[in-house]
Amino acid sequence: MKPEENYVDLVEDIIQEVFDKELNKQEKICTSLSSGIDSTLLTTLLKHHFPEKKIHAISVKFSESNDESETAKKIAGKLDIDHTTIHIENFLEELPKQIGITKSPFWDLHWFHIARKAKTLSDCFIAGDGGDELFGGYTFRYEKFLSLTNDSTSVNERIKSYLNCHERDWVPDQEKLFNKKIQFSWNEIFQLLKPNFDNKLSLLNQVYLADFNGKLLFNMMPLYKKFHDHFKVKYVAPLLSHKLISLSTQLPDNLKYDKDKKLGKIILQKILQKYEIDTFVTKEKQGFSVDTQNLWKKYGQKLCMYFLDESRIIRDGWINSEWVSKYISNKDLEARYVNKFLGLLAFEIWYRIFITKEMNDDEKLKI
């Protein structure tokens, strides 16, 4: 057996170990299912490992956004499992409730809908979290980072290049966004990221490390946990098992990202091919994502204008009113600026719920 095949079998074996440990006593199991590699892989392995169990897959469809639910429905049909699509018209409508649960000022909290629906179907929920970070799913980022760097690139330039691969998460005039109470510093951002790049790892492995130590650890995992705890749903993420995290650091580069073909998650795709389900999978990474520019035009801009008109976070010295005034009337904002405004909206809602205590988390954001 080739070493490559050894790794493929080992990944599958570890996933099935997690299934046996966590799911043996579960009669009904719920999974999230987009048309992507991670969720399709886990749902497929789950069905083959436990053919007798009742499996129900959940997909999410956001208004005026890329829709993977039809493909997910076909995958569910191929696997002969139940499937439900949650339709979300106004992505921001239940933001106060979501912030009330997480107690954090974030806006992209779509997992709330999945966890809530899962509770009605099962007490146990399976998700493919960690697949991108551990097995090379952010191909667009790797391609860009490698085009901007080489082995002689300085640590600071590597960090700068990495940030330029995350342009949706910051804006060029970001330092002007904040007021006196937030002493924003790019130097602090660089210092936070420095350990990921000031080491002897290869360029790609530095990106993998930074990705793992970023949103996955400090955004997705803690926020998802709060939703699962709130709805009392057992959450199982096989790809984030200690064994797979450890194994992912030992995988040869050619089993994660193919630089020539610009393909990622090679090892996971090989498992999908084994079960003849790979042809259903969407090739480009998408997942459950909302089109923020369409959201801005339909709901976001009006909600931001309403809540930031007499903003408490501006009044109390956290956010610069001039920055807000400069952009808020623009209906055709760049996506990165839309994301910043949605972040400000979440900050304002959080502030009114937990600081000024003038807002109830049961309120809905409607136009």
Secondary structure, 3 states (H helix, E strand, C coil): CCHHHHHHHHHHHHHHHHHHHHHCCCCEEEEECCCCHHHHHHHHHHHHHCCCCEEEEEEEEECCCCCCHHHHHHHHHHHCCEEEEEEECCCCCCHHHHHHHHCCCCCCCCHHHHHHHHHHHCCEEECCCCHHHHHCCCHHHHHHHHHHCCCCCCHHHHHHHHHHCCHHHCCCCHHHCECCCCCCCHHHHHHHHHHHHCCCCCHHHHHHHHHHHHHHHHHHHHHHHHHHHHHCCEEECHHHCHHHHHHHCCCCHHHCCECCCCECCHHHHHHHHHCCCHHHCCCCCCCCCCCHHHHHHHHHHHHHHHHHHCCHHHHCCCECHHHHHHHCCCCCCCHHHHHHHHHHHHHHHHHHHHCCCCCCCCCCCCC
